[in-house]
Amino acid sequence: MRFAVFALAAAMAAAPLAPTAQAQRAPETFAPLARQLLPAVVNISSTQAVQARPGRPDAPDVPQAPPGSPFEEFFRDFFNRNRPEGGPQQPQRPQRRGQSLGSGFVIDAQAGIVVTNNHVIDGADEINVILADNTSIRAELLGTDPRTDIAVLRIRTDKPLTAVTFGNSDEAQVGDWVLAIGNPFGLGGSVTAGIVSARGRDIRQGLYDDFIQTDAAINRGNSGGPLFNMAGQVIGINTAIYSPSGGSIGIGFSIPSNLAQRIVAQLRDGGRVRRGWLGVNIQQVTDEIAEALRLPGGARGALVARAQDDGPAAKAGIRSGDVILRFNGADVREMRNLPRIVADNTVGTQVPVVIWRDGKEETVTVTLGELPTEQAQAAGGQPAQPEPARPVELTGLGLLVAPITDELRQRFSLRAEQRGVVIVEVAPNSPAAERELRPGDVIVEVQQERVSTPAEVQERIARLRQQNRGVALFAVEGQGGQRFVPLRLRGERGAPG
């Protein structure tokens, strides 16, 4: 079970609100439902070879020191150096068997298909599924998906199996009753009850985080077990908890069934997951960026920081500075929604993408590629043709900029093909300093227009001030790649002083 420490802050009590709907009555008992579901939930035991630690019974000639103690290495070196000539060297660390425990559930009784978490069986040499009657069966691994932490197994047995079905996790509402069944601490089938505490939780486990949060007790060993609704349908796969101790404090997270079903189907049929790929680097749209782009409705969508060369987006005409608002009919409310929406679409299909560009919405059609296992970083552009000129101050922004010369290219370790205007100095407490711009960063665009000289930067800023625009949007390349930086135009016409 994944777990982490999560600090909770006390909240001030608010005035009670008048109820607007009839409260759901708590079930008198969960016994009939639990009795129905328990046979479909299994325990997962996986074993793998691990190196035994030195200074243990496998090396009795060396005194035992606490693991990690500096004396551990000292004793080993001392006895190796002072052993009798011709005597045996300290034996190589033998391997021992490590064991991992988790949970899973049967989704196809006839075919023996079992679903669990990837981290329960990751690296295992042998996987065994223990049924409700304690029968242990060797399992075959059909496929895993580390990105969503899902694995699919198959068992073969003459025993009749009980299967459960996936429900629609989108229908689960905050406050709905749920049951969690699993194998906490290796104790065997255990049932806990709670409610859906929240939806759409992002706990920074990966790009596809969209967890259901529940207060049903989930502990180590529950990983891979099902979260049921009151109809006995699986609406989640229990995966992670927040805890200072590794035990339940009422904050557990489950992979929603609507995501899990798609992953399970691909793993079962082909052993791997094929995800749609757009080929863009994106960043969050802030209020200031929305203002700079005159995006109606405030901060929303995903800002394209870079369209990868020869990627599906670039081939469709999507470019840096576009804001992706809708993808194949699904609204992109914020940046983190886009990777999941794209991944859910089938590779090779043509999808409409609504973007915000030059003050209006446009629709482009993209043919989706397949998400590569590793993203190659492509270099682009041609060597800049620097003009011999002195650094120029960008009034009110706290920046001193210059064209890229051979001397500046060497000083800031810029690529040979780097184009734009380099920042040579940042004034303390300036708008640029507040946005963490630093010498060596390169301005490549102002307000989505390419710039190659300080004069072009000044001209773009002057135009914005004449239009009474309060924010200028810079595209800046630095050590972390390209990003968009909104800067307030201070102390000039149309801007706050």
C-alpha positions as CSV (number, residue, x, y, z in Angstrom):
1,M,0.0,0.0,0.0
2,R,1.4,3.4,-0.9
3,F,1.3,5.8,2.0
4,A,2.5,9.3,2.8
5,V,2.4,11.8,5.6
6,F,-0.2,14.4,5.2
7,A,-0.6,17.3,7.6
8,L,-4.1,18.5,8.3
9,A,-4.9,22.0,9.3
10,A,-7.8,22.8,11.7
11,A,-10.6,24.7,10.0
12,M,-12.9,27.2,11.7
13,A,-16.5,26.1,12.2
14,A,-19.0,27.7,9.9
15,A,-22.6,28.4,10.4
16,P,-24.7,25.3,9.6
17,L,-26.5,25.3,6.2
18,A,-30.1,24.4,5.8
19,P,-30.4,20.9,4.2
20,T,-31.4,21.0,0.5
21,A,-32.0,17.3,0.0
22,Q,-33.2,14.3,1.9
23,A,-30.3,12.7,3.7
24,Q,-29.4,9.2,2.6
25,R,-30.4,6.7,5.3
26,A,-27.5,4.5,6.5
27,P,-28.0,0.8,5.9
28,E,-29.1,-1.2,9.0
29,T,-26.4,-3.8,8.1
30,F,-23.9,-4.4,5.3
31,A,-24.0,-8.2,6.0
32,P,-25.9,-9.4,3.0
33,L,-23.8,-7.3,0.6
34,A,-20.6,-8.4,2.2
35,R,-21.6,-12.0,2.1
36,Q,-22.3,-11.7,-1.6
37,L,-19.0,-10.0,-2.5
38,L,-16.4,-11.6,-0.2
39,P,-15.9,-14.7,-2.4
40,A,-14.8,-12.6,-5.4
41,V,-12.1,-10.8,-3.4
42,V,-8.7,-12.6,-3.3
43,N,-5.4,-12.2,-1.5
44,I,-2.3,-11.7,-3.6
45,S,1.1,-13.1,-2.5
46,S,4.1,-12.3,-4.6
47,T,7.7,-13.3,-3.9
48,Q,11.0,-12.2,-5.4
49,A,14.7,-12.9,-4.8
50,V,16.5,-10.1,-2.8
51,Q,20.1,-9.9,-1.6
52,A,20.6,-10.9,2.0
53,R,22.2,-8.2,4.2
54,P,25.8,-8.9,5.4
55,G,26.5,-9.5,9.1
56,R,23.6,-11.9,9.4
57,P,23.4,-15.7,9.9
58,D,24.5,-16.1,6.3
59,A,27.9,-14.6,7.4
60,P,28.4,-15.9,10.9
61,D,32.2,-15.2,10.9
62,V,31.5,-11.4,10.9
63,P,30.1,-9.8,14.1
64,Q,26.7,-8.4,13.7
65,A,26.2,-4.7,13.7
66,P,23.0,-2.7,13.4
67,P,21.9,-2.2,9.7
68,G,23.4,1.0,8.4
69,S,25.8,1.3,11.2
70,P,29.3,2.5,10.3
71,F,30.7,-0.5,12.2
72,E,29.0,-2.8,9.7
73,E,31.5,-1.9,7.0
74,F,34.4,-1.7,9.5
75,F,33.9,-5.3,10.8
76,R,33.5,-6.7,7.3
77,D,36.7,-5.0,6.0
78,F,38.7,-5.9,9.2
79,F,37.9,-9.6,9.1
80,N,38.5,-9.8,5.4
81,R,42.0,-8.2,5.8
82,N,42.9,-10.3,8.8
83,R,41.6,-13.7,7.9
84,P,44.2,-16.6,7.8
85,E,46.1,-16.8,4.5
86,G,44.3,-19.2,2.2
87,G,41.2,-19.0,4.4
88,P,37.8,-18.5,2.9
89,Q,36.8,-15.1,1.7
90,Q,33.6,-13.6,3.2
91,P,30.9,-15.4,1.3
92,Q,29.1,-13.5,-1.4
93,R,25.7,-12.2,-0.2
94,P,23.2,-15.1,-0.8
95,Q,19.7,-14.4,-2.0
96,R,16.7,-14.8,0.1
97,R,13.0,-14.7,-0.7
98,G,11.1,-11.5,-0.1
99,Q,7.3,-11.5,0.1
100,S,4.7,-8.9,-0.7
101,L,1.0,-9.1,0.2
102,G,-1.9,-7.4,-1.4
103,S,-5.5,-7.8,-2.6
104,G,-7.3,-8.3,-5.9
105,F,-10.7,-9.3,-7.3
106,V,-12.1,-11.6,-10.0
107,I,-13.8,-10.0,-12.9
108,D,-14.2,-13.1,-15.2
109,A,-15.0,-16.3,-13.4
110,Q,-14.7,-18.5,-16.5
111,A,-11.4,-17.1,-17.7
112,G,-10.0,-16.6,-14.2
113,I,-9.1,-12.9,-14.7
114,V,-8.0,-11.1,-11.6
115,V,-7.3,-7.3,-11.2
116,T,-4.8,-5.9,-8.7
117,N,-2.3,-3.0,-8.3
118,N,0.9,-3.0,-10.3
119,H,2.9,-2.2,-7.1
120,V,1.6,-5.4,-5.4
121,I,3.3,-7.6,-8.0
122,D,6.1,-5.4,-9.4
123,G,9.3,-7.3,-9.8
124,A,7.8,-10.6,-8.6
125,D,9.3,-13.9,-9.6
126,E,6.2,-15.8,-8.5
127,I,2.6,-14.6,-7.9
128,N,0.0,-16.6,-6.0
129,V,-3.7,-15.9,-5.7
130,I,-5.3,-17.1,-2.5
131,L,-9.1,-17.6,-2.8
132,A,-11.6,-17.1,0.0
133,D,-11.4,-20.8,0.9
134,N,-7.6,-20.4,1.3
135,T,-6.8,-22.3,-1.9
136,S,-3.5,-20.9,-3.3
137,I,-3.2,-20.9,-7.1
138,R,-0.1,-19.9,-9.2
139,A,-1.0,-16.8,-11.3
140,E,0.0,-15.8,-14.8
141,L,0.8,-12.1,-15.3
142,L,-1.1,-10.9,-18.4
143,G,0.1,-7.2,-18.3
144,T,0.9,-4.2,-16.1
145,D,0.5,-0.5,-16.4
146,P,2.8,1.4,-14.0
147,R,1.3,4.8,-15.1
148,T,-2.1,3.9,-13.5
149,D,-0.8,1.2,-11.1
150,I,-3.0,-1.6,-12.5
151,A,-2.1,-5.2,-13.2
152,V,-4.1,-8.1,-14.7
153,L,-3.5,-11.7,-13.7
154,R,-5.0,-15.1,-14.9
155,I,-5.5,-18.2,-12.8
156,R,-6.5,-21.6,-13.9
157,T,-8.5,-23.8,-11.6
158,D,-11.3,-26.3,-11.6
159,K,-12.9,-24.6,-8.6
160,P,-15.9,-22.4,-9.3
161,L,-15.0,-18.8,-9.0
162,T,-17.2,-15.8,-8.1
163,A,-16.8,-12.6,-10.2
164,V,-17.8,-9.0,-9.7
165,T,-18.5,-6.3,-12.3
166,F,-17.4,-2.8,-12.8
167,G,-19.9,0.0,-12.1
168,N,-20.0,3.6,-13.4
169,S,-17.6,5.6,-11.2
170,D,-18.9,8.8,-12.7
171,E,-22.2,8.2,-10.9
172,A,-20.6,8.0,-7.5
173,Q,-21.4,11.1,-5.5
174,V,-19.7,12.6,-2.5
175,G,-21.5,11.2,0.5
176,D,-22.5,7.8,-1.1
177,W,-21.9,4.7,1.0
178,V,-19.1,2.4,-0.1
179,L,-17.5,-0.9,1.0
180,A,-13.8,-1.7,0.9
181,I,-12.8,-5.4,0.9
182,G,-9.2,-6.6,1.1
183,N,-6.3,-8.2,2.9
184,P,-5.1,-5.7,5.5
185,F,-1.7,-6.7,7.0
186,G,-2.1,-10.2,5.6
187,L,-5.0,-10.9,7.9
188,G,-7.3,-12.2,5.1
189,G,-10.7,-11.0,3.8
190,S,-11.8,-7.9,5.8
191,V,-14.7,-5.6,5.1
192,T,-14.8,-1.9,6.0
193,A,-17.5,0.7,5.3
194,G,-17.4,4.4,4.7
195,I,-18.5,7.1,2.2
196,V,-17.1,8.8,-0.9
197,S,-15.3,11.8,0.7
198,A,-14.2,13.5,-2.5
199,R,-13.9,13.1,-6.3
200,G,-11.1,13.9,-8.8
201,R,-8.2,13.9,-6.2
202,D,-4.7,14.6,-7.6
203,I,-2.2,13.2,-5.1
204,R,0.8,13.8,-7.4
205,Q,1.3,10.1,-8.2
206,G,1.3,10.6,-12.0
207,L,-0.2,12.4,-15.0
208,Y,-3.4,10.4,-14.7
209,D,-4.4,11.0,-11.1
210,D,-8.2,11.2,-10.7
211,F,-8.7,9.4,-7.5
212,I,-11.9,8.7,-5.5
213,Q,-11.2,9.6,-1.9
214,T,-13.0,7.5,0.8
215,D,-12.9,7.3,4.6
216,A,-13.5,3.5,4.5
217,A,-10.5,2.0,6.4
218,I,-7.8,1.1,3.9
219,N,-4.5,-0.3,5.3
220,R,-1.3,-2.0,4.0
221,G,-2.4,-5.1,2.2
222,N,-5.6,-3.5,0.9
223,S,-3.8,-2.4,-2.3
224,G,-5.5,-3.8,-5.3
225,G,-8.7,-4.6,-3.5
226,P,-12.1,-3.3,-4.7
227,L,-14.2,-0.4,-3.6
228,F,-17.9,-1.2,-4.0
229,N,-21.1,0.8,-4.2
230,M,-24.3,-0.3,-2.6
231,A,-25.3,-2.2,-5.7
232,G,-22.3,-4.4,-5.3
233,Q,-20.4,-3.0,-8.3
234,V,-16.7,-2.1,-8.3
235,I,-16.4,1.7,-8.6
236,G,-12.7,1.9,-7.6
237,I,-9.4,0.0,-7.0
238,N,-8.0,0.8,-3.6
239,T,-4.5,2.0,-4.2
240,A,-3.1,4.6,-1.8
241,I,-3.5,6.2,1.7
242,Y,-2.4,9.3,3.5
243,S,-1.0,8.3,6.8
244,P,1.8,9.3,9.2
245,S,2.1,5.7,10.4
246,G,1.2,3.5,7.5
247,G,-2.2,2.7,9.1
248,S,-5.6,4.1,8.2
249,I,-6.6,7.6,9.3
250,G,-9.7,7.7,7.1
251,I,-8.0,9.1,4.0
252,G,-7.8,6.5,1.2
253,F,-7.7,6.7,-2.5
254,S,-9.1,4.5,-5.2
255,I,-8.6,4.4,-9.0
256,P,-12.0,5.1,-10.5
257,S,-13.6,2.2,-12.3
258,N,-14.2,4.1,-15.6
259,L,-10.5,4.6,-15.9
260,A,-9.6,1.1,-14.7
261,Q,-11.9,-0.7,-17.1
262,R,-10.2,0.8,-20.2
263,I,-6.8,-0.1,-18.8
264,V,-7.8,-3.6,-17.8
265,A,-9.4,-4.4,-21.2
266,Q,-6.1,-3.4,-23.0
267,L,-3.9,-5.4,-20.6
268,R,-6.1,-8.4,-20.9
269,D,-6.2,-8.4,-24.7
270,G,-2.7,-7.2,-25.6
271,G,-0.6,-7.1,-22.5
272,R,0.1,-3.4,-22.7
273,V,-1.7,-0.1,-22.9
274,R,-1.7,2.1,-26.0
275,R,-2.5,5.7,-25.2
276,G,-3.3,8.6,-27.4
277,W,-0.5,11.2,-27.9
278,L,-0.8,14.8,-28.8
279,G,2.9,15.8,-28.7
280,V,2.8,19.1,-26.7
281,N,4.4,20.5,-23.6
282,I,1.8,22.4,-21.6
283,Q,1.5,24.6,-18.6
284,Q,-1.2,26.0,-16.4
285,V,-3.2,29.0,-17.6
286,T,-3.1,31.6,-14.7
287,D,-5.3,34.6,-14.3
288,E,-2.6,36.8,-15.6
289,I,-2.0,34.6,-18.7
290,A,-5.7,34.6,-19.4
291,E,-5.7,38.4,-19.1
292,A,-2.7,38.7,-21.4
293,L,-4.4,36.5,-24.0
294,R,-7.8,38.1,-23.5
295,L,-9.2,34.6,-22.8
296,P,-12.9,34.9,-21.9
297,G,-14.1,33.1,-18.8
298,G,-10.8,33.5,-16.9
299,A,-8.1,30.9,-16.3
300,R,-9.0,27.6,-18.1
301,G,-7.6,25.2,-20.6
302,A,-3.9,24.2,-21.2
303,L,-1.4,26.5,-22.6
304,V,0.9,25.0,-25.2
305,A,4.5,25.9,-24.3
306,R,5.9,23.8,-27.1
307,A,4.5,21.7,-29.9
308,Q,7.0,18.9,-30.4
309,D,8.6,18.6,-33.8
310,D,6.8,16.1,-36.1
311,G,4.3,15.4,-33.3
312,P,0.5,15.1,-34.0
313,A,-0.2,18.6,-32.7
314,A,2.5,20.3,-34.8
315,K,1.4,18.4,-37.9
316,A,-2.2,19.7,-37.3
317,G,-1.0,23.3,-37.0
318,I,-1.1,23.7,-33.2
319,R,1.7,25.9,-32.1
320,S,3.3,27.5,-29.0
321,G,1.0,30.0,-27.3
322,D,-2.2,28.3,-28.3
323,V,-4.6,27.4,-25.4
324,I,-6.4,24.1,-25.8
325,L,-9.9,24.5,-24.5
326,R,-11.7,21.4,-25.7
327,F,-10.4,18.0,-26.9
328,N,-12.8,15.7,-28.8
329,G,-15.7,17.4,-27.2
330,A,-14.4,17.2,-23.6
331,D,-13.7,20.5,-21.8
332,V,-10.2,21.1,-20.6
333,R,-10.9,22.8,-17.3
334,E,-7.3,23.0,-16.3
335,M,-3.9,21.8,-17.5
336,R,-3.8,18.5,-15.6
337,N,-7.0,17.3,-17.3
338,L,-5.5,17.3,-20.8
339,P,-3.1,14.3,-20.5
340,R,-5.8,12.1,-19.2
341,I,-8.3,13.2,-21.8
342,V,-5.9,12.6,-24.6
343,A,-4.7,9.2,-23.3
344,D,-8.3,8.0,-23.2
345,N,-8.7,8.4,-27.0
346,T,-7.8,5.7,-29.5
347,V,-4.5,5.9,-31.3
348,G,-4.9,6.8,-35.0
349,T,-8.3,8.5,-34.6
350,Q,-9.0,12.0,-35.9
351,V,-10.3,14.3,-33.2
352,P,-11.4,18.0,-33.2
353,V,-9.4,20.3,-30.9
354,V,-10.7,23.7,-30.0
355,I,-7.9,26.2,-29.3
356,W,-7.7,29.9,-28.4
357,R,-5.5,31.8,-30.8
358,D,-5.2,35.5,-31.6
359,G,-8.2,36.5,-29.6
360,K,-10.7,33.9,-31.0
361,E,-11.5,30.2,-31.0
362,E,-10.4,27.9,-33.8
363,T,-10.9,24.2,-34.4
364,V,-8.2,22.0,-35.8
365,T,-8.3,18.3,-36.5
366,V,-5.6,16.1,-35.0
367,T,-4.7,12.5,-35.9
368,L,-3.6,11.0,-32.6
369,G,-0.3,9.2,-32.3
370,E,0.7,6.6,-29.7
371,L,2.4,7.9,-26.5
372,P,6.1,6.9,-26.7
373,T,7.7,5.3,-23.7
374,E,10.3,8.0,-23.7
375,Q,9.9,11.5,-25.1
376,A,12.8,12.6,-27.3
377,Q,13.8,16.2,-27.0
378,A,14.1,17.6,-30.5
379,A,16.3,20.6,-31.2
380,G,14.8,23.2,-33.6
381,G,15.4,26.4,-35.4
382,Q,18.4,27.9,-37.1
383,P,21.4,29.8,-35.7
384,A,20.5,33.3,-34.8
385,Q,22.0,36.2,-36.7
386,P,22.9,38.5,-33.8
387,E,23.1,42.2,-34.3
388,P,26.1,44.1,-32.8
389,A,24.4,46.2,-30.2
390,R,24.6,47.2,-26.6
391,P,22.2,45.8,-23.9
392,V,18.8,47.4,-23.7
393,E,16.7,48.1,-20.6
394,L,13.1,47.1,-20.7
395,T,11.6,49.9,-18.7
396,G,9.3,48.9,-15.8
397,L,10.1,45.2,-16.1
398,G,13.5,45.1,-14.4
399,L,15.2,43.5,-17.4
400,L,18.4,44.2,-19.3
401,V,18.4,42.3,-22.6
402,A,20.7,41.9,-25.5
403,P,20.9,40.1,-28.9
404,I,22.6,36.7,-28.8
405,T,26.3,37.1,-29.6
406,D,29.1,34.5,-29.6
407,E,30.4,36.0,-26.3
408,L,26.9,35.7,-24.7
409,R,26.3,32.3,-26.2
410,Q,29.5,31.1,-24.5
411,R,28.9,32.9,-21.2
412,F,25.4,31.4,-20.7
413,S,26.1,28.1,-22.5
414,L,23.4,28.7,-25.1
415,R,22.8,26.2,-27.9
416,A,24.3,27.0,-31.3
417,E,20.9,27.1,-32.8
418,Q,19.3,29.2,-30.0
419,R,17.3,32.2,-31.3
420,G,15.8,35.1,-29.5
421,V,16.9,37.8,-27.0
422,V,19.0,36.9,-24.0
423,I,18.4,38.3,-20.5
424,V,21.8,39.6,-19.2
425,E,20.6,41.2,-15.9
426,V,17.5,41.1,-13.7
427,A,16.8,43.9,-11.2
428,P,16.0,42.8,-7.6
429,N,12.3,43.2,-6.5
430,S,11.2,43.8,-10.1
431,P,8.3,42.1,-12.0
432,A,10.9,39.9,-13.7
433,A,12.6,38.9,-10.4
434,E,9.2,38.0,-8.9
435,R,8.6,35.6,-11.9
436,E,12.1,34.1,-11.3
437,L,13.6,35.1,-14.6
438,R,17.3,35.0,-14.5
439,P,20.4,35.9,-16.6
440,G,20.8,33.4,-19.4
441,D,17.1,33.0,-20.0
442,V,16.1,33.7,-23.6
443,I,13.0,35.6,-24.7
444,V,11.7,34.0,-27.9
445,E,8.2,35.5,-28.1
446,V,6.3,38.5,-26.8
447,Q,2.5,38.2,-26.9
448,Q,2.9,35.1,-29.2
449,E,5.0,37.0,-31.7
450,R,8.6,35.9,-32.4
451,V,11.4,38.3,-31.4
452,S,15.0,38.2,-32.4
453,T,16.2,41.7,-31.4
454,P,15.8,43.9,-28.3
455,A,14.1,46.5,-30.5
456,E,11.4,44.0,-31.5
457,V,10.8,43.3,-27.8
458,Q,10.5,47.0,-27.1
459,E,8.2,47.5,-30.0
460,R,5.8,44.7,-28.8
461,I,5.7,46.2,-25.3
462,A,5.1,49.7,-26.5
463,R,2.2,48.4,-28.6
464,L,0.6,46.7,-25.6
465,R,0.9,49.8,-23.5
466,Q,-0.7,51.9,-26.3
467,Q,-3.6,49.3,-26.1
468,N,-3.9,49.8,-22.4
469,R,-2.9,46.2,-21.8
470,G,-1.7,45.5,-18.2
471,V,0.1,42.3,-18.8
472,A,2.7,41.2,-21.4
473,L,3.1,37.5,-22.1
474,F,6.7,36.3,-22.7
475,A,7.8,32.9,-24.0
476,V,11.1,32.2,-22.3
477,E,13.5,29.4,-22.8
478,G,15.7,28.4,-19.9
479,Q,17.3,25.3,-18.3
480,G,13.9,23.8,-17.7
481,G,12.7,24.2,-21.3
482,Q,10.3,26.8,-22.7
483,R,7.6,28.3,-20.5
484,F,5.2,31.3,-20.6
485,V,5.8,34.2,-18.2
486,P,3.2,37.0,-17.6
487,L,4.8,40.3,-16.6
488,R,2.8,43.3,-15.3
489,L,3.6,46.5,-17.2
490,R,4.3,48.8,-14.2
491,G,4.5,52.5,-14.1
492,E,3.5,53.1,-17.8
493,R,0.3,54.1,-19.6
494,G,-2.5,51.6,-19.1
495,A,-0.7,49.7,-16.3
496,P,-0.8,50.0,-12.5
497,G,2.1,52.0,-11.1
